[in-house]
Amino acid sequence: TDIFELLHRRRKRSSTIFCSQYTKEGWYEQLGGDASPLADAILDRIVHDGYVINIVPIDPSKDLSMREVYGLSETDRM
């Protein structure tokens, strides 16, 4: 219920970033699935008007930085 309250308060007011090792399809089960009355409500608040940014894994055998993988230069810093 804590995550539901957080999402409910932030909805339409501010951005929220979620990082997960699970695919968005796996979130439902992680939130309790059919056994949780809040799972649907939580996912509705996360997915509605949301954007998904998939980060591709980096091959550890190659010595590449995230900057090199995504084509960012020093001038692209925030």
DSSP file (Angstrom, degrees, kcal/mol; ACC not computed):
  #  RESIDUE AA STRUCTURE BP1 BP2  ACC     N-H-->O    O-->H-N    N-H-->O    O-->H-N    TCO  KAPPA ALPHA  PHI   PSI    X-CA   Y-CA   Z-CA
    1    1 A T     >        0   0    0      0, 0.0     4,-2.4     0, 0.0     5,-0.2   0.000 360.0 360.0 360.0 -23.4    0.0    0.0    0.0
    2    2 A D  H  >  +     0   0    0      1,-0.2     4,-2.4     2,-0.2     5,-0.2   0.922 360.0  47.2 -62.5 -43.6    3.0    2.3    0.5
    3    3 A I  H  > S+     0   0    0      1,-0.2     4,-2.6     2,-0.2     5,-0.2   0.884 110.9  52.7 -66.9 -36.2    3.8    2.3   -3.2
    4    4 A F  H  > S+     0   0    0      2,-0.2     4,-2.8     1,-0.2    -2,-0.2   0.935 110.1  47.4 -62.7 -45.9    0.1    2.9   -4.1
    5    5 A E  H  X S+     0   0    0     -4,-2.4     4,-2.2     2,-0.2    -2,-0.2   0.911 112.1  50.4 -62.0 -42.6    0.0    6.0   -1.8
    6    6 A L  H  X S+     0   0    0     -4,-2.4     4,-1.8     1,-0.2    -2,-0.2   0.943 114.0  43.9 -60.0 -48.9    3.2    7.4   -3.2
    7    7 A L  H  X S+     0   0    0     -4,-2.6     4,-1.7     1,-0.2    -2,-0.2   0.893 111.7  53.8 -64.8 -40.0    1.9    7.0   -6.8
    8    8 A H  H  < S+     0   0    0     -4,-2.8    -1,-0.2     1,-0.2    -2,-0.2   0.909 111.1  45.5 -61.8 -42.5   -1.5    8.4   -5.9
    9    9 A R  H  < S+     0   0    0     -4,-2.2    -1,-0.2     1,-0.2    -2,-0.2   0.839 117.5  43.3 -70.2 -33.3    0.0   11.5   -4.4
   10   10 A R  H >X S+     0   0    0     -4,-1.8     3,-2.4    -5,-0.2     4,-2.1   0.659  83.3 122.3 -87.5 -16.2    2.5   12.1   -7.2
   11   11 A R  T 3< S-     0   0    0     -4,-1.7     4,-0.1     1,-0.3    35,-0.0  -0.220  90.0  -5.5 -56.6 129.2    0.1   11.3  -10.1
   12   12 A K  T 34 S+     0   0    0      2,-0.2    -1,-0.3     1,-0.1     3,-0.1   0.507 127.6  74.5  65.7   7.0   -0.3   14.3  -12.5
   13   13 A R  T <4 S-     0   0    0     -3,-2.4     2,-0.3     1,-0.4    -2,-0.2   0.711 102.2  -0.4-115.2 -34.9    2.0   16.4  -10.2
   14   14 A S  S  < S-     0   0    0     -4,-2.1    -1,-0.4     2,-0.0    -2,-0.2  -0.979  72.9 -95.3-154.7 163.3    5.5   15.1  -10.7
   15   15 A S        -     0   0    0     -2,-0.3     2,-0.4    -3,-0.1    -4,-0.0  -0.498  29.1-163.9 -82.6 151.0    7.6   12.6  -12.5
   16   16 A T        -     0   0    0     -2,-0.2     2,-0.5    30,-0.1    -9,-0.0  -0.999   5.8-152.5-134.9 132.2    8.6    9.2  -11.1
   17   17 A I        -     0   0    0     -2,-0.4     2,-0.5     2,-0.0    -2,-0.0  -0.905   8.3-164.5-107.8 130.6   11.3    7.0  -12.5
   18   18 A F        -     0   0    0     -2,-0.5     2,-0.4    28,-0.1    -2,-0.0  -0.952   3.6-170.1-113.6 132.0   11.2    3.3  -12.0
   19   19 A C        +     0   0    0     -2,-0.5     2,-0.3     2,-0.0    -2,-0.0  -0.982  18.0 169.4-117.5 131.7   14.2    1.0  -12.5
   20   20 A S        -     0   0    0     -2,-0.4     4,-0.1     2,-0.1    -2,-0.0  -0.994  44.4-146.8-146.1 148.4   13.6   -2.7  -12.5
   21   21 A Q  S    S+     0   0    0     -2,-0.3     2,-0.3     2,-0.1    -1,-0.1   0.508  87.3  78.3 -85.3  -6.3   15.2   -6.0  -13.3
   22   22 A Y  S    S-     0   0    0      1,-0.1    -2,-0.1     2,-0.0     2,-0.1  -0.720  87.5-112.5-101.9 151.6   11.8   -7.3  -14.4
   23   23 A T    >>  -     0   0    0     -2,-0.3     3,-1.2     1,-0.1     4,-0.7  -0.407  35.7-108.5 -71.3 159.9   10.0   -6.6  -17.6
   24   24 A K  H >> S+     0   0    0      1,-0.3     3,-0.7     2,-0.2     4,-0.5   0.814 121.5  60.5 -63.1 -26.3    6.9   -4.5  -17.3
   25   25 A E  H 34 S+     0   0    0      1,-0.2     4,-0.4     2,-0.1     3,-0.3   0.795 103.4  51.4 -68.0 -26.7    4.9   -7.7  -18.0
   26   26 A G  H <> S+     0   0    0     -3,-1.2     4,-1.7     1,-0.2    -1,-0.2   0.571  88.5  82.4 -85.1  -9.9    6.4   -9.3  -14.9
   27   27 A W  H <X S+     0   0    0     -4,-0.7     4,-2.0    -3,-0.7     6,-0.2   0.874  81.5  62.2 -63.3 -37.9    5.5   -6.4  -12.6
   28   28 A Y  H  <>S+     0   0    0     -4,-0.5     5,-2.7    -3,-0.3     3,-0.2   0.928 107.6  42.5 -56.1 -48.8    2.0   -7.6  -12.0
   29   29 A E  H >45S+     0   0    0     -4,-0.4     3,-1.5     1,-0.2    -1,-0.2   0.881 111.8  55.0 -66.4 -37.3    3.1  -10.8  -10.4
   30   30 A Q  H 3<5S+     0   0    0     -4,-1.7    -1,-0.2     1,-0.3    -2,-0.2   0.792 105.2  54.2 -66.3 -26.9    5.8   -9.0   -8.4
   31   31 A L  T 3<5S-     0   0    0     -4,-2.0    -1,-0.3    -3,-0.2    -2,-0.2   0.378 135.9 -84.9 -87.4   4.2    3.1   -6.7   -7.0
   32   32 A G  T X 5 -     0   0    0     -3,-1.5     3,-1.4    -5,-0.2     4,-0.3   0.285  54.7-142.0 112.9 -10.5    1.1   -9.7   -5.8
   33   33 A G  G > <S-     0   0    0     -5,-2.7     3,-1.5     1,-0.3     6,-0.3  -0.191  72.5 -10.8  57.8-141.1   -0.8  -10.6   -9.0
   34   34 A D  G 3  S+     0   0    0      1,-0.3    -1,-0.3     5,-0.1    -5,-0.1   0.721 132.7  64.8 -64.9 -21.8   -4.4  -11.7   -8.5
   35   35 A A  G <  S+     0   0    0     -3,-1.4    -1,-0.3     1,-0.1    -2,-0.2   0.644  92.2  73.1 -76.9 -13.9   -3.9  -12.0   -4.8
   36   36 A S    X   -     0   0    0     -3,-1.5     3,-0.8    -4,-0.3     4,-0.5  -0.891  62.3-162.3-107.5 119.1   -3.4   -8.2   -4.5
   37   37 A P  T 3  S+     0   0    0      0, 0.0     4,-0.4     0, 0.0    -1,-0.1   0.714  94.1  51.0 -68.0 -17.7   -6.3   -5.9   -4.8
   38   38 A L  T 3> S+     0   0    0     -7,-0.2     4,-2.9     1,-0.1     5,-0.2   0.578  82.6  89.2 -95.5 -10.0   -3.9   -3.0   -5.5
   39   39 A A  H <> S+     0   0    0     -3,-0.8     4,-2.4    -6,-0.3     5,-0.2   0.912  91.7  44.6 -56.0 -47.0   -1.8   -4.6   -8.2
   40   40 A D  H  > S+     0   0    0     -4,-0.5     4,-2.4     1,-0.2    -1,-0.2   0.909 114.4  49.0 -64.2 -42.2   -4.1   -3.3  -11.0
   41   41 A A  H  > S+     0   0    0     -4,-0.4     4,-1.7     2,-0.2    -2,-0.2   0.894 111.9  48.9 -65.8 -39.9   -4.4    0.2   -9.5
   42   42 A I  H  X S+     0   0    0     -4,-2.9     4,-1.7     2,-0.2    -2,-0.2   0.946 113.2  46.3 -64.8 -48.4   -0.6    0.4   -9.1
   43   43 A L  H  X S+     0   0    0     -4,-2.4     4,-3.2    -5,-0.2     5,-0.4   0.873 108.2  57.1 -63.7 -36.5    0.1   -0.7  -12.6
   44   44 A D  H  X S+     0   0    0     -4,-2.4     4,-1.9     1,-0.2    -1,-0.2   0.915 109.4  45.5 -58.9 -42.4   -2.5    1.7  -14.0
   45   45 A R  H  < S+     0   0    0     -4,-1.7    -1,-0.2     2,-0.2    -2,-0.2   0.797 117.6  44.0 -72.9 -28.8   -0.8    4.6  -12.3
   46   46 A I  H  < S+     0   0    0     -4,-1.7    -2,-0.2    -5,-0.1    -1,-0.2   0.927 120.2  37.1 -79.2 -47.3    2.7    3.5  -13.5
   47   47 A V  H >< S+     0   0    0     -4,-3.2     3,-2.2    -5,-0.2    -3,-0.2   0.844  91.1  96.0 -79.6 -35.5    1.8    2.5  -17.1
   48   48 A H  T 3< S-     0   0    0     -4,-1.9     3,-0.1    -5,-0.4    -4,-0.0  -0.388 109.4  -6.9 -62.3 125.2   -0.7    5.3  -18.0
   49   49 A D  T 3  S+     0   0    0      1,-0.2    -1,-0.3    -2,-0.2     2,-0.2   0.698 107.5 140.0  61.7  21.8    1.1    8.1  -19.7
   50   50 A G    <   -     0   0    0     -3,-2.2     2,-0.4     2,-0.0    -1,-0.2  -0.482  45.1-141.9 -94.0 165.2    4.4    6.4  -19.1
   51   51 A Y        -     0   0    0     -2,-0.2     2,-0.5    -3,-0.1    -3,-0.0  -0.960   8.7-146.8-122.5 143.0    7.5    6.0  -21.2
   52   52 A V        -     0   0    0     -2,-0.4     2,-0.6     2,-0.0    -5,-0.0  -0.951  11.1-173.3-112.5 127.6    9.7    2.9  -21.3
   53   53 A I        -     0   0    0     -2,-0.5     2,-0.5     2,-0.0    -2,-0.0  -0.951  11.9-156.5-119.5 109.0   13.4    3.2  -21.9
   54   54 A N        -     0   0    0     -2,-0.6     2,-0.6     1,-0.0    -2,-0.0  -0.747   3.4-152.0 -89.1 126.5   15.1   -0.1  -22.3
   55   55 A I        -     0   0    0     -2,-0.5    -2,-0.0     0, 0.0    -1,-0.0  -0.865  15.4-135.6 -97.0 122.2   18.8   -0.2  -21.5
   56   56 A V        -     0   0    0     -2,-0.6     2,-0.0     1,-0.1     0, 0.0  -0.557  26.1-107.8 -78.1 141.4   20.6   -2.8  -23.5
   57   57 A P        -     0   0    0      0, 0.0     2,-0.5     0, 0.0    -1,-0.1  -0.347  28.7-127.4 -66.9 148.8   23.1   -4.9  -21.6
   58   58 A I        -     0   0    0      6,-0.0     8,-0.0    -2,-0.0     3,-0.0  -0.832  22.4-115.0 -98.1 133.6   26.7   -4.3  -22.2
   59   59 A D    >   -     0   0    0     -2,-0.5     3,-1.9     1,-0.2     5,-0.3  -0.548  21.2-150.2 -67.0 114.9   28.9   -7.2  -23.1
   60   60 A P  T 3  S+     0   0    0      0, 0.0    -1,-0.2     0, 0.0    -2,-0.0   0.713  92.1  66.7 -64.4 -18.4   31.3   -7.4  -20.1
   61   61 A S  T 3  S+     0   0    0      2,-0.1     2,-0.4    -3,-0.0    -2,-0.1   0.693  93.5  70.0 -75.5 -15.6   34.0   -8.9  -22.4
   62   62 A K  S <  S-     0   0    0     -3,-1.9     2,-1.7     2,-0.1    -4,-0.0  -0.858  84.1-134.5-101.6 135.8   34.2   -5.6  -24.2
   63   63 A D        +     0   0    0     -2,-0.4     2,-0.4     2,-0.0    -2,-0.1  -0.568  52.4 144.0 -90.1  75.0   35.7   -2.7  -22.3
   64   64 A L        -     0   0    0     -2,-1.7     2,-0.2    -5,-0.3    -2,-0.1  -0.894  40.8-140.4-116.7 143.8   33.0   -0.1  -23.3
   65   65 A S     >  -     0   0    0     -2,-0.4     4,-2.3     1,-0.1     5,-0.2  -0.563  30.7-110.0 -91.5 164.1   31.6    2.8  -21.3
   66   66 A M  H  > S+     0   0    0      1,-0.2     4,-2.5     2,-0.2     6,-0.2   0.860 120.5  59.2 -59.6 -35.0   27.9    3.7  -21.3
   67   67 A R  H  >>S+     0   0    0      1,-0.2     5,-2.5     2,-0.2     4,-0.5   0.907 107.8  44.1 -60.1 -43.3   29.0    6.9  -23.1
   68   68 A E  H >45S+     0   0    0      3,-0.2     3,-0.5     2,-0.2    -2,-0.2   0.904 113.0  51.3 -69.4 -41.3   30.5    4.8  -25.9
   69   69 A V  H 3<5S+     0   0    0     -4,-2.3    -2,-0.2     1,-0.2    -1,-0.2   0.905 119.5  34.9 -63.0 -42.5   27.5    2.4  -26.1
   70   70 A Y  H 3<5S-     0   0    0     -4,-2.5    -1,-0.2    -5,-0.2    -2,-0.2   0.334 110.7-115.4 -99.3   6.8   25.0    5.3  -26.4
   71   71 A G  T <<5 +     0   0    0     -4,-0.5     2,-0.3    -3,-0.5    -3,-0.2   0.842  59.3 154.7  68.9  35.0   27.1    7.7  -28.4
   72   72 A L      < -     0   0    0     -5,-2.5     2,-0.2    -6,-0.2    -1,-0.2  -0.734  25.6-158.4 -97.1 145.2   27.4   10.4  -25.8
   73   73 A S    >   -     0   0    0     -2,-0.3     3,-1.7     1,-0.0     4,-0.1  -0.644  37.3 -97.1-112.2 174.1   30.2   12.9  -25.7
   74   74 A E  G >  S+     0   0    0      1,-0.3     3,-1.2    -2,-0.2    -1,-0.0   0.810 122.5  61.1 -59.8 -30.0   31.6   15.0  -22.8
   75   75 A T  G 3  S+     0   0    0      1,-0.2    -1,-0.3     3,-0.0    -3,-0.0   0.615  90.1  70.4 -75.1 -10.7   29.5   17.9  -24.1
   76   76 A D  G <  S+     0   0    0     -3,-1.7    -1,-0.2     2,-0.0    -2,-0.2   0.408  72.4 122.6 -85.1   2.7   26.3   15.9  -23.6
   77   77 A R    <         0   0    0     -3,-1.2    -3,-0.0     1,-0.1    -4,-0.0  -0.251 360.0 360.0 -64.6 153.2   26.6   16.2  -19.8
   78   78 A M              0   0    0      0, 0.0    -1,-0.1     0, 0.0    -3,-0.0   0.461 360.0 360.0 -77.5 360.0   23.7   17.7  -17.9
